[in-house]
Amino acid sequence: MTESKLLRPAQVLFERERQLPDIPAVDHYAGSEKFMRRALALQAEMGPVFDVTLDCEDGAPAGNEKAHAKMCAELAVSSENRHGRVGVRIHDLTHPHWLRDLETILPIAAGRLAYLTVPKVRSARDVRTVREAMRPLLPPGTRPPPLHVLIETPEALAEVARIAHEPGVECLDFGLMDFVSSHRGAIGAEAMRSPLQFEHPLIRRAKAEIAAAAHAATIVPAHNVCTELEDASLVYADAHRARTEFAFLRMWSIHPNQIRPILEAMQPSAAEIEDAVRILTAAQDAAWGPIRDAGHLHDRASYRYYWAVLQQARRTGIALADEILHRFFGSES
């Protein structure tokens, strides 16, 4: 088959299926203007390999919520948002300022927001409430930003599958600390960090159910923060366990030192990438029919897996050869 007639993975492997949202593997939170600008400067330097979430919930000083929300909106539309990968977290629905956040932010920045994060959601109805509140606040012709929904309570976990399938939801985030606190002392504080955050039965169950619900809805599951701010190896270990044991594809960062370790933990290995390139090249040359590689049969089921490996490599900042980009990603390169 000539190069001009080569069909790319996205053209043949997901003809009738929804594809996973193509968003970065790191969600970096910043609460103050100083840290927001610092994060945006780092993003400008590193490229869109991580998102920056401007935080109204924990970042806004009491009594100054509106000014803080306006500042977040203005940063989102500023030249400092070079890559269009900036989101905002609003207050939760029990807080008097959640609607005011929307009223302040959306008329200014809706067209430049990569997403809107909604904390402490208790049910699918809460998601619908936010979605409906957004509609009249959007400038004409502007699409609503995708919703990232925080699962932080047993009530939300009980409805996680419904929440994941709500229209407009792109990502499920796990809020570990609030989840532990919501058990009113029944889960100890040591479960807010490793190793117990990966071992306590109720937390393991929560992580597994959130990830499973996200994958069933073809949206992205995002893992909670690591509270370690200095030892990069511990941050890497948490992110690696989140990815390999619980199928999380994204993780929160709360300090610039955490961004690179999380990215590295979310990257496929060099061997996985090599296998993916070899197998997908042979498959493409065979017009995506079955092939034999190293004594093993491969067909479209395994091609989808190896295509996901290449997508994750690109998403996490691994530099792929121009030939690979052209052959598999085409005009996206």
C-alpha positions as a printed Julia matrix, in Angstrom:
333×3 Matrix{Float64}:
   0.0     0.0    0.0
   1.39    3.4   -0.96
   2.11    5.96   1.74
  -0.7     8.22   0.5
  -3.22    5.42   1.02
  -2.08    4.39   4.49
  -4.96    4.57   6.93
  -4.14    5.98  10.35
  -5.25    4.37  13.63
  -7.87    7.0   14.42
  -9.49    6.36  11.04
  -9.98    2.62  11.44
  -9.77    1.51  15.06
 -12.6     3.53  16.6
 -15.1     3.88  13.78
 -18.18    3.57  16.0
 -16.66    4.25  19.39
 -16.16    7.39  21.4
 -12.48    8.15  21.94
 -10.92    9.15  25.24
 -10.56   12.92  25.73
  -7.04   13.96  24.76
  -6.03   15.91  27.86
  -2.7    16.12  29.74
  -1.74   13.57  32.4
  -1.01   16.22  35.05
  -3.49   18.68  36.58
  -1.52   21.35  38.45
  -3.41   23.42  41.03
  -2.59   27.02  41.93
  -4.53   29.12  44.43
  -2.83   32.52  44.62
  -2.05   34.94  41.81
   1.67   34.51  42.42
   1.52   30.73  42.07
  -0.88   30.93  39.12
   1.5    33.13  37.15
   4.43   30.93  38.1
   2.55   27.84  36.89
   1.6    29.51  33.61
   5.21   30.53  33.03
   6.33   26.93  33.6
   3.62   25.67  31.25
   4.78   28.14  28.6
   8.29   26.71  28.99
   7.41   22.99  29.09
   4.49   23.06  26.67
   0.94   21.75  27.14
   2.02   18.57  28.93
   0.19   19.67  32.08
  -2.96   21.64  32.8
  -3.13   24.6   35.15
  -6.22   24.82  37.36
  -6.89   28.25  38.84
  -8.52   27.54  42.19
 -11.46   29.55  43.47
 -12.49   27.02  46.12
  -9.4    26.87  48.32
  -7.59   29.83  46.75
 -10.06   32.65  47.3
  -9.64   34.66  50.53
 -12.88   34.82  52.54
 -14.75   37.97  51.64
 -12.77   38.46  48.44
 -14.29   35.67  46.36
 -15.6    37.81  43.5
 -12.31   39.64  42.96
 -10.46   36.32  43.04
 -12.81   34.8   40.46
 -12.39   37.86  38.21
  -8.62   37.56  38.48
  -8.83   33.88  37.46
 -10.97   34.77  34.45
  -8.6    37.53  33.36
  -5.6    35.21  33.63
  -7.39   32.58  31.56
  -7.9    35.04  28.68
  -4.47   36.66  29.02
  -1.43   36.05  26.83
   0.02   34.02  29.72
  -2.39   31.23  28.75
  -0.29   30.34  25.72
  -1.5    26.79  25.16
  -5.2    27.0   26.02
  -4.83   24.44  28.8
  -6.17   26.42  31.75
  -9.19   25.49  33.84
 -10.91   26.87  36.92
 -12.26   25.18  40.03
 -15.34   26.9   41.41
 -16.8    26.69  44.92
 -19.0    23.71  45.74
 -22.77   23.87  45.47
 -23.29   24.31  49.22
 -21.2    27.5   49.17
 -22.99   30.81  48.53
 -20.4    31.84  45.93
 -20.57   28.9   43.51
 -23.07   30.63  41.21
 -21.31   33.97  41.58
 -18.11   32.24  40.43
 -19.89   31.19  37.23
 -21.47   34.62  36.79
 -18.05   36.25  37.09
 -15.92   33.79  35.12
 -18.0    32.56  32.19
 -18.92   35.87  30.51
 -15.21   36.74  30.44
 -13.42   33.45  29.91
 -15.79   30.69  28.79
 -14.23   30.54  25.34
 -10.71   30.1   26.73
 -11.37   27.65  29.55
 -10.2    24.11  28.87
 -12.54   22.84  31.61
 -14.44   23.76  34.75
 -13.89   21.7   37.91
 -16.85   21.18  40.24
 -15.96   20.06  43.8
 -17.95   18.06  46.35
 -20.56   16.83  43.92
 -23.02   14.54  45.7
 -25.09   13.28  42.79
 -25.7    13.4   39.06
 -28.35   16.03  39.8
 -25.62   18.35  41.11
 -23.81   18.03  37.79
 -27.0    18.91  35.93
 -27.52   21.92  38.21
 -24.12   23.33  37.28
 -24.55   22.55  33.6
 -27.94   24.29  33.49
 -26.6    27.29  35.41
 -23.81   27.71  32.85
 -26.05   28.0   29.78
 -27.4    31.56  30.15
 -23.97   32.86  31.16
 -22.14   31.79  28.0
 -21.4    34.43  25.36
 -23.31   33.82  22.1
 -21.8    31.01  20.05
 -19.57   29.79  22.9
 -19.62   26.14  23.86
 -19.67   25.32  27.56
 -16.31   24.13  28.9
 -16.13   20.42  29.75
 -16.8    19.53  33.38
 -14.29   17.84  35.68
 -16.17   16.4   38.65
 -14.66   15.78  42.07
 -15.74   12.59  43.84
 -15.1    13.31  47.52
 -17.88   11.64  49.54
 -19.53    8.22  49.93
 -22.72    9.76  48.5
 -20.95   10.74  45.3
 -19.24    7.37  45.08
 -22.63    5.66  45.25
 -23.64    7.59  42.1
 -20.29    7.61  40.35
 -21.47    5.67  37.28
 -24.38    8.07  36.74
 -22.12   11.07  37.27
 -19.58    9.73  34.77
 -22.26    9.42  32.08
 -23.66   12.93  32.54
 -23.36   14.96  29.31
 -20.41   17.33  29.3
 -18.35   15.46  31.9
 -14.79   14.88  30.68
 -12.96   13.8   33.83
 -13.61   12.26  37.25
 -11.26   13.48  39.99
 -10.78   11.67  43.29
 -10.57   13.92  46.36
  -8.84   11.67  48.87
  -8.6    13.98  51.88
 -12.24   15.02  51.83
 -13.22   11.4   51.2
 -11.35   10.3   54.32
 -12.75   13.21  56.35
 -16.29   12.43  55.24
 -16.06    9.14  57.14
 -15.99   11.15  60.4
 -12.99    9.44  61.94
 -13.82    5.9   60.83
 -10.81    6.04  58.47
  -7.59    7.24  60.09
  -5.58   10.26  58.96
  -2.71    8.01  57.86
  -4.95    6.89  54.98
  -4.55   10.35  53.44
  -1.07    9.37  52.26
   0.94    6.36  51.19
   1.11    3.51  51.74
  -2.33    3.26  53.36
  -4.07    5.3   50.67
  -3.41    2.34  48.37
  -4.13   -0.34  50.98
  -7.19    0.66  53.02
 -10.14   -1.39  51.69
 -12.59    1.51  51.45
 -10.1     3.73  49.63
  -9.0     0.97  47.27
 -12.67    0.37  46.5
 -13.27    4.07  45.88
 -10.31    4.39  43.52
 -11.26    1.25  41.62
 -14.9     2.32  41.25
 -14.0     5.83  40.11
 -11.53    4.55  37.52
 -13.94    1.86  36.33
 -16.81    4.35  36.0
 -14.61    6.77  34.07
 -13.38    4.13  31.64
 -16.93    2.81  31.15
 -18.01    6.32  30.15
 -14.83    6.89  28.06
 -13.72    9.81  30.19
 -10.48   10.38  32.12
  -9.97    9.27  35.74
  -7.7    11.63  37.71
  -5.91   10.59  40.9
  -5.7    12.64  44.08
  -2.75   14.73  45.26
   0.44   13.47  46.84
   1.23   15.57  49.92
   4.99   14.99  49.6
   6.53   18.23  48.33
  10.26   17.49  48.37
  11.02   13.82  47.64
  10.35   13.33  43.93
  10.72    9.56  44.22
   7.69    9.38  46.52
   5.62   11.48  44.13
   6.67    9.19  41.27
   5.81    6.1   43.3
   2.3     7.37  44.06
   1.65    8.27  40.43
   3.03    4.95  39.22
   0.77    2.98  41.56
  -2.2     5.11  40.53
  -1.56    4.29  36.87
  -0.5     0.65  37.07
  -2.75   -0.61  39.89
  -5.87    1.52  39.43
  -5.81    2.62  35.76
  -5.73    6.36  36.48
  -4.54    8.37  33.48
  -4.09   11.74  35.18
  -3.01   13.02  38.59
  -3.13   16.26  40.51
  -0.03   18.3   41.29
   0.11   20.89  44.07
   3.75   21.97  43.71
   5.89   22.59  40.61
   8.35   19.96  41.89
   5.64   17.31  41.42
   4.91   17.89  37.74
   7.87   16.06  36.18
   7.74   12.99  38.49
   4.03   12.57  37.75
   4.62   12.96  34.02
   7.38   10.36  34.09
   5.24    7.91  36.05
   2.41    8.29  33.54
   4.68    7.67  30.54
   4.85    4.3   28.8
   8.26    2.63  28.94
  10.67    2.76  26.01
  10.05   -0.96  25.44
   6.27   -0.42  25.31
   6.7     2.38  22.78
   9.07    0.27  20.67
   6.56   -2.6   20.63
   3.73   -0.24  19.75
   5.59    1.31  16.82
   6.67   -2.05  15.42
   3.25   -3.69  15.71
   1.27   -0.7   14.45
   3.64   -0.24  11.51
   3.14   -3.85  10.44
  -0.61   -3.55  10.98
  -0.85   -0.39   8.93
   1.14   -1.96   6.11
  -1.3    -4.9    6.22
  -4.31   -2.56   5.95
  -5.11   -3.28   9.61
  -5.69   -6.96   9.07
  -4.26   -9.58  11.5
  -0.47   -9.86  11.71
   2.08  -12.1   13.39
   4.76  -10.53  15.6
   7.34  -12.52  17.58
   5.19  -15.62  17.31
   2.01  -13.91  18.53
  -1.16  -13.01  16.67
  -2.31   -9.4   16.73
  -5.55   -7.9   15.44
  -7.61   -4.78  15.99
  -8.14   -5.52  19.68
  -4.41   -5.36  20.41
  -3.93   -2.53  17.89
  -6.23   -0.38  20.0
  -4.04   -1.05  23.02
  -0.81   -0.16  21.23
  -2.39    2.94  19.72
  -3.31    4.03  23.27
   0.34    3.53  24.24
   1.49    5.9   21.51
  -1.18    8.45  22.39
  -0.17    8.36  26.05
   3.49    8.76  25.09
   2.69   11.87  23.08
   0.33   13.2   25.76
   3.03   12.91  28.44
   5.68   14.78  26.49
   7.74   11.96  24.98
   9.32   13.16  21.74
   8.28   10.79  18.97
  10.19   10.67  15.68
   8.77   12.73  12.82
   8.23    9.54  10.83
   6.04    8.13  13.63
   4.08   11.37  13.95
   3.46   11.52  10.21
   2.61    7.84   9.84
   0.21    7.58  12.77
  -0.91   11.09  13.73
  -0.86   12.72  10.31
  -1.92   16.35  10.3
  -1.99   16.31  14.12
   1.82   16.35  14.14
